[in-house]
Amino acid sequence: MAWEYKEMKLKPGRQPANWTLEKILENTEKSGDCMLWKGGTHSQGYGMIRYQTVMRTVHSVVAQLKYNLKEAPGKYSGKRVTRTCDNLRCCNPDHIYIIDAWKLQRGSAAYRCRFTREQIADIRHRYDNNHYWGIVRDLSKEYDASEGHMSAICRRHIYKKYP
């Protein structure tokens, strides 16, 4: 008895739509500069869409269509899709861009060079000379940064060109 390939048929409500950038933008509502997705959302708040039979975030599909990519940047591609705004449902093509993953992983403060040369020198001097349990936490509160970001500054993982 030979194995037979049976073509899978999707249920009527699960047919993949042929989404275009225009169709996606028709399903949004304007809120300031943002265009908010009116469709379904992920439990974390991201707009979700079924694109090519796979559930994906709307902003990644918009980036793929905007930049005419065959596939969106994946987890191991070295690129990430991100927004200039903090609204998770926003799918405005002007707010969406592709960035190197290392810039996103290092935090937006490092990417924008939020700290001055003098602040970096002060942070590292205080870390090196007053090394006690909780100094990173204290510095992060003082400079309004995350503890992970402050730890990376203290250990010289980022801002390597500074003293």
RABEL-V149599 format. One record per helix or strand of 2 or more residues. SS is the DSSP state (2 for helix, 1 for strand). FROM is the first residue (numbers start at 1). TO is the last residue. If there is no record, write none. Layout:
{{SS,FROM,TO} {SS,FROM,TO}}
//
This chain:
{{2,12,14} {2,21,26} {1,28,31} {1,34,37} {1,47,51} {1,54,57} {2,58,66} {1,79,83} {1,96,100} {2,101,105} {2,108,111} {2,117,129} {2,135,142} {2,147,154}}
//
